[in-house]
């Protein structure tokens, strides 16, 4: 009984009852208590669902009397964003108003001045105007303005989208799934949430889009056999002959190749054949001769990787392994570093920090997270993302090492796990991260586990280099980039502030017409300036130029890696980057050469 009496929902219910029964002249004295208790309830699991039960009574209770939300005919969808971001009582009142309109749209509340169709149209406009908050794109603008912290605003928009079907919003959600999935990010939580939301919305469509169905199937039912519980699926597998299992393997592989997504069924199947039908691994994990050679030549360690690191929780690493096997990097030294990664103990300080910050105590699980995420980083270097952290330099370095020096990267991670320390040399002086203050991450939810562990250490080294190179009369990255990336960075450097021929030099060194061999030395780091749509500078950003080539239409494009996983962005002046349809490889963004040069401020060139 005590739990019931003191629950937030019961407190809200009591306060709302007092408001409901109060005379009109006294309602203003009860409104604030209802808003305050609603604010508390919104912070709890299923809080929106609980409050929504009262939404049809908000008007009759007098909740909005004397407030801007009193007359629904005067509400403006364009103003919703501002009030949702205002915080405090204003935000809570806006949320409750949206819930009231949702009740009208669903026919659960008959309003004298707004019918269900009008309510649905209103909410559709709200969702369309705030699709970025609903989706929470990992753009520089969202990071700089910290829009990703508007979780409550995102929650009410998600709640509305899942309870009020709108074909227009469905199309936006589907398009975002498509745009994100083609970039093959390591962290796929956002994609999975969007698929869930789109799946619920798609229930209102007579015929679902075949492309959306492809994504849904990849997650929920990737094969003809994978339609029931995981337990029954495993039982089915044990009764199948090799012909059926080979077909199953190909279907599972195809869904990964087509979408970059992995279902729990993939885990059950891979574990089954790794234990009992190892000759079928080739059917699931290889797509070309390189991957077949790598699998067969390194079968013992591949089996060890599967057994030690792949689980339902780490299932995305199956796709990472599929991609890793396609890379021609399986040298003796690389395999030795992989073996060490799986066998080495983890430094106590790292375990303590993981327990303190993540609440994870199981050392075996921590090890599986580390190994599985290294598979992802090595298999899909362009899928490494900074999330909403200002860590583009360090995230870019991880991608660069994975692409250019995978064995060195593995060695760095192995050394870090043993010592809880990273060391990089700058102008003859070794800089060790354990002697520097660690810079905490602002966002831990949208990054992989390896980045979570090492990016604060890399950042501390980067900022120490920044201090050492400051005051030299030129952009300090002239000296920092070659040292921080350790190897392979071109020694020549140009920045827009000190080079009078900046653009001419970029054309000279990077345009294929002038330098047909430019791609031999790429990727290379580049500094860009990003603007918002109004032309205001948002700040500098670090990317990698991957290649410069003509696209299928003959347009010379710059293809690049952006540490912001969500790379389909407007960089300013209405110039939107492309992630698909212009010759991009998975994980790449691109712009026509002439558009790209409008944003660069520093680059390296060969001397």
N, C-alpha and C positions, 0 to 999 in steps of 0.2 A: 504493500500500500504506500509506503514511504517513497518508493521510486516513482510511483505514479503521481503522487502529490507534488513532487519537486521536479518533475520533468519539464523541459522547456515547452513542449507541446501543450501540456496541461496548463502551464502558466499563461501561455498565449491564449488558450481556449477560455480561461477565466476572464482575462482582460478583455477579450473580444466580446464575451457575453455581457460584461458590464457596459461596454460601449453600445452594444445592440439594444440594451434595455434602457439606456439613459435617455432622458428627454432631449429633443433637438437642441434646445438652448444650452444644454450642459455637455454635449458630445465633445466639444473642443477640449474639455478637461481630461478626456479618456483616450484621445487619439494618440498622443505621444507614447503612452505606455504600450499600446498595441504595436506601434512602430518599433519601439525598443525591444520588445519581446520577439517580434518577428525577426529582427536583426540577429538575435541570439539563435533562434530556430534555424535561420538560413545557414548558419555555420555548421549545423549538424548533418549527418548523413540523411538523405531523403527529406531534408528540410523543405525544399520547394514543394514536393509532393504533399507533405503534411499541410502546409499553408494553403495549397491550391484547393483543398477540401472546403475551405471557407470562402473562396473567391466569389461565388455566386451571391454571397451575402454582404460583400463589401459596401455596395451602394446603399442597401437598405439599413445597414448599421450606422451609416453616416461617417464612415472612415475618411472620406475625402471632402467632407463639407468644409468650405472655406479654403480649400487647397487648390493648387493649379490643376489637379487631376479630376476635379469634381464633375465637369461637363465633358463627357467623352467626345462630343462633336467638335470640341475645340482642341483636341489633342493632335499633335503634329509628329509624325514618325521621324522627321529630321532632327527633332530635339531630344529624342530618347537617348542617343549616345552621350550627350552632355550630362544628362541627369544620372545615367548609370555610372558615369565616371566621377560624379560629384562627391560620392561617398556619403556616409552618415545617413540621416533621416531621408534626405532627398533621394538617394539611391534606393533605399528600402521602399519608399513610397512608389517610386517608378516601377520597381519589381512587382509590387502588389497590384499596381494598375495594369501592368501587362498580364498578370494572372487573371484579373477580372475580364479583360478583353479576350483572353484565351477561352474562358468559360463561355463567353458569348459566341465565339467562333465555333465551339464544339456543341452548341445547342444546349448546354447545361444551365444557361442563364438567359432568359428572354428579356432583352433590354428594350425599353420603349423608343429609344432614339438611335440605336445601332443594331442592325440585324447581323446574322451569322456571316453572310457574304461580305459585308462591310468590315466586320471584325477580322475576318480572314485576310482581306486585302490590306488592312492596316498592319497586321502582323507580318505579312509577306514583305511589305515595304520596310518595316523595321529590320527584318532579317537581311534583306538585300543591302540595305544601307550599312549594316554592321557585320557583313560577312567576314571581315578581317578579324573581328573579335570572336566571332563564332568559330573560325578556323584557327586563329592566332598564328599568323604566318611569322616565320623566323627572319624578319627583315631587319635591316639596320635601324629603320625608323621605330619599329616596335621595341627593339632592344634599347635604343637611346631614350625613348620616351617611357620605357618600362611598361608598355601596354600589356605585356605578358602577365603582369601582376593583377590584372583585372579579372581574376578568377570568378568573382561573383557575377560580373556582367556576362562573362562567357557561359556560365552555368544557366542563367535565365534564358539566354538565347538558344542554348542547346535544348533546354526543356521545352521551349516553344516549338523548335524545329521538329522535335520528336513527337509532339502531340497535335500539331496543326499542319496537315499536309499542304505543301505548296510545290507545284511542279517547277516553278522558277528557282526556288531555293534548292530543290533536289538537283537541278541541273548544275547549280553552283557547287554543291557538295561533290557531285560526281566529277566535275571538271577538276576540282582541287585534289581529289583522290588520284586522278589520272596524272596531274602535274607533279604531285609529290612522289608517286610510285615510280615514275620513269626516272627519277633522280637516284633511286636505289639507296636511300639513307640507311645507316646502320640502326638508328633508333626509329622504329616503325609504329610507336604507340599512337601518334597522331593519325596516321593513315588508318590504323585499325579502328580508332574511335569514329573517324569519318565514315568508314565503311558501315559500322554499326548504325550510325545516324542515317546514312543514305538507305540502308536496308529497311529501316523502319519507315522512312518516307516513301520508299518504293512500293510499300504495301498499298499505296493509293494509286498506283499505276496499273492499268490493265495489262500492258506489255512492258516489261522491264527492258532497259537498254542492255544490249548484249555485252557491251564493254563493262558495265557495272556488274553484270552477272559473272563475268570473268573474275573480277576482284572478290566478289562474295564467295564464289566457289573455291578460290584459292585459299580462303581463310576457313570456310565452314564445311565444304564438301569437295575436296580437290579431285576425287576420283569416283568412279561408279561404286566401288566397294566402301569408300569412306563416307558413310551416311548415317552411321549409328554411333554408339558410345565407343570410346577408345578400347575398352575391354573386349567388346564384341568384334571390333575391327581386328584386334590382334588374334582372336580365335579364328576368324575367317582366314587370315593370312596363313595360319598353320595348316589349313586344309587345302590350300591352293597349290597347283603344280607350277613349275617354273614358267610355263608359257603365260599363265595369268599373272604371275608375279613380275615378269618382265614388262608386261603391258602396264601393270600398276606402277612400276618404277619409272617408266617413260611418262606416264600421266603426271606423277608427282614432280618429276624433273621439269616438265613443260610448264606447270603452273608457276614454279620458281623462276624460270627463265623469262616467262611472259610478264610477271608482276613483281618479282623480287620479294614476294611474301611467302611465309612458311607457316603451315598449320601444325597443330599437335599430331595429326595423322602422319606427317612426314617423319616425326620423331619416332613414333611407334614402328613404322615401316623400316626406317634406317637401322634402328636398334635390332630389329628382328633379323634382317639380312646380314648385319655385321656379326651377329652371334651364330646364325645357322646357315646362311646362304651367301657367303662372302663373294662368290663368283658373280653375284647379281649387283654388286656395288658399282660396277662399271656402267650398268644400265641407268642407274640413278644419278651418279655423280660426275659423269664425263660427257663432254659435248664436242671434243675434238681430239686429235691425235696427241697433242701435248698433255691434255688432262688424262688420257688413257695411259700414256707413258709414266706420268708422275704417280698415278694411283698404283700401277702395278710394280713400279720400282720402289715405292715407299709404303707398301701395304701395311707393314707392322705399325708404323707411326700413325698412319691414317686411322687404323683401328683403335689405337690408343687415344687419339684425339676424340674419336666418336664416343668411346666408353667413358672418358674422363671429363668431357666438357659439354656434351650435347644432352639437353633435357628439355622438358616442356618450357621451362623458364628461359632457356638459352637457344630456342629453336631457330632463331634467325641465323645462327652460325652455320646451319646446314647450307644455306644459300652462300654464306661467306666461304665455306669449304669448296662448294661447287666452283666458285670464281677463283679461289686460291689455286686449285688444281690446274687452271688454265694458264697460270703464270709460269714462265720458264725460269724459276728461281730456286728450284730444289737442288742446290749444291750440297756437298757434304757438310760444309760449315753451317748452312741454313738449317739442315735437318738436326744437327747437333744442338743448335740453339733452341729449336722446337722441343727437343727431348729434355733439355735443361729447364725450359719453361714449365713442363709438366711435372718435373721431379723435384725442383728446388723448393726449399722452405721459404716462407714469407717472413720478412723482418717483423719483429714484435710491434714496433712503432706503427707500422702500416696496419696491422691487425687491430691495434687499439683504436686508431683513427676510424677505421671502417666500422668497428663496433659502436664507437661514440657517435659518429655522424649518420651512419646508415642503419644501425641497430642489428647488424649481421654478425653473428658469433661463430657460426659453423665454418671452420677453416676449409673443409672440403668443398663447400658451396662457394666460398670466396675464390678458391683455386679454379673451380669450374667457370666462374664468371670471368676471371682473368684470361684463362686459356681460350674460352669461346669468343671473347671480345677481341683478342689478338688475331684469331682466325678471321673475324670480320674486318679488322683494320688491314690485315695483309691481303685479304681477298678483294675488298672493296675500298681502296684508299680514298676514292672520291666520295665515299659515303660518310666520312668522319665529319661531324658537325660541332660547332661551338655552342649551339643552343642560343640562349639569350645572354651569354657571357661575353664580356669585352676581351676575348682571348683569341682573336683571329690570327695573331702572329704564331702562337704556340700550336693552335689547331692546324694551321697551314704547314708548320714544320713536321707534324706527325704524318700528314698526307704526303709531303715531299719525301720523307725518309721511307715510308712504305712503298712509294713508287720507285725511288732511285736506289735506296740502300736498305732493303728489307732485312738483311742479315745484321747490319749495324743496328737497326731499330730493335730487333729482337735482343741483341746483346745489351743495349741500353736498358730495356725493360727488365731483363734478367738481373742486371747489376742493380737496378733500382729496387727490385723485390728483395734482394739480399741485403742491401745497405740503407734503404730508405733515402737515397741520395742520388742526384743527377749532377754530373760535372761536364761543363763545356768550356773550352779554352777561348780566351779573347785577348789577342795581341800578346801572346806569351804568358798570360796569367790564367790559371785555372779558376773557374768560378763554380763553387759547389752550392747546391740548393739548400743543403742542411745547415749552412752557415748564414742563411738569409731568412728574413721573415716571409712566411707563406701568405700568398694573397688568396683569401677565400673566394670560392666560386659564388656568383650571384644566383646561378640556376644549375641545380644538380639533376633536374628531372629530364632534360632533353639532350643529354650527352651520354656517350658510352662509358663503360666502367674503367677502361684504360685511361681515357681522357680525365675522368673524375680523379684518378689517382695521380697522374703525372703532370697535368696542365698547370696546377698551382706551382709545382716545382719549376717547370719550364718558364712560367711567367716571371717567377722571382729572378731567374737568370737573365731573362730578356731585359727586365727593368734595371738590373745591375749593369748590363751592357749599355743601356740607354744613358745611364748616368755617366758612365766612363767616356762615352763618345759625344757628350753634349758640349756645346760651345765651340765647335770646330769650324763654324762658318758655312756648313753644308748639312743637308739632311743626314742625321747620324746613321741611317740605314745603309749608307754607302759602306760603312765598316761593320755594322751589326749583322746584316743579312748573310754575308759570306761566313762569318764566324758562327752565328746561331744555327745555320743550316749545316754547318760542319764541312760539307764537301759539295762540289759541283756547281756553285753559284758563279756566274760570270763576274770577272773582276771589274769591268767597266761599269760606271754608274752615272746616271743623268737624272737631275730633278728639275722641275719646271721653274723653280725659283732662282737657280744659278746657271742654267744652261740656256743661252740665248737662242740656240737652234734645237730646242727640246723636241718639238714635233717632227722636224726634219730628220733628226737622229733616230727617233722611234721608227719612222717610215723606212729609214735606211737599213736599220738592223732587223726589223721584224716583218716588213712586208715582203711576201715571197717574190715579188717582181724584182726587188733589189737584193734580196738574200734568199735564194732558192733553198738553201740548206738550213734555214732558221730552226726547223723542227728537230734537228739533230741534237741541239743543246737544251731543248725544253724537257720538263717544265722549269720555269724561272719565276721568282717572286716579283710582284709588281704592286706598287701602292696606288690606290685610287681614291678619289673624293666622291662621296655619295651625297646627293641632294634630295630634298623632298619635292613633291609636285609643284610647290610654290617657288622652287629655286633656292630655298634656304639650305645652307650647308649642314649636313648631319654629322660629318666627320670623316676621318681617313679610315680606310679599310684595306686589309691585306689579302691578296688573292694569288693564285698561280696561273700564269699563262701555260696552257697545256700544249697547244698547237695553233698554227695559223695556216688555214687552207681555204680553198674555194668550197662553198657549200653546193648542194645538188643543183642550185639555180645559177651557179657560176659566180656568186657573190663572195668576195674575200672576207672571211670571218675570223675573229679571234675566239677560240674555244678555251674556256678557263674553268678552274676549280674555285668555287666560292665556299669558304668555311661555313657560311650560312647555308645549311642544308636546303632550305627553301629558297632556291636560287632564281625562281621566276619572279623578278622584281622590277619595279620602276626605279631607276637610278636617278631620276630627275629629268626635267625638260621633256616629259612624256616618253622617254626612251625606255622600253621594256626589254629586259633580257629574255632570251629564249632557252628552253631546256629540251625541246623536242621538235622534230619536223624540219630542222635545218642542218641535219648531219651530225647532231650531237651524239656522243657516246654516253652510256649511262653515267650520271653524276656530273656531266659537263653542262655549263651554261655557255651561251655565245652571244655575240653582237657583231654586226657588220663592222669592219675595221674602222670606217670613218666615224661610226657612233662610239666605238670603244675609246678612241683617242680623246674624246671630249672629257673623259673622266680620269685619265691617268695623271699622276703627278711625279712618279719616280719609277725608274726601271733599270735593270742591269743589261749590259751588252758585252760581247766577247772582245777582248783586247788581243 
